[in-house]
Amino acid sequence: MAQAPLSTFEPMIPQVAELLAEDTKQRHIADMRKLLAAGYKSKRAYGSRPKA
């Protein structure tokens, strides 16, 4: 099974980058909503919370 050269995918790079950026943004918003609902103001504070 032959693979296509990377140059064939080059035109798609901006589209893929945009999709990844949007996905990251949505994930960040969801994470921050969870942290704020738990009473924390930052990811650092949430990460340093006492573990049970």
N, C-alpha and C positions, 0 to 999 in steps of 0.2 A: 504494500500500500504506500504510494508515494505521497509525500507531504508537499503542500504548496509552499513556495518561498515566502519569507516574511514580508517582502515588498508588496505582495498582494493584499496584505492586511493593513498596510500603512494608511490608506485612506480612512480606515475605520477607527484609528486611534482617537481622534477628537470625540467621536460618539461614545466610545467605550469610556474615555476619561470623564465625560459628562455624566454617564450612568453611574460610575463609581463614586463620583463626587456627590451626586444626589443621594445615593444609598448611604454613604458615610454621614451626610447631613441628617438624614432621617433617623439613622441609628443614634447619632449624638443627641438629637432632640428627645428621642425615647428614653435614653439613658439619663439625661438631665431631668426629665419629668419624674422618673423613678427616684432619683436622688433628692430632688426637692420635696417630693411627697413623703420621703423618709425623714425629712427635717434637716438635711444637710445642704450646705450652700456651694459645695465644690466636690469634684471627683476625688481630690486629695483627702478631704475630710472623710468622705465616705470610705475611701480605701484604708484609712488609718483607724476606722472604728474598731472597738473591741470585738473580737470574734468569739462566738459562743462555743 
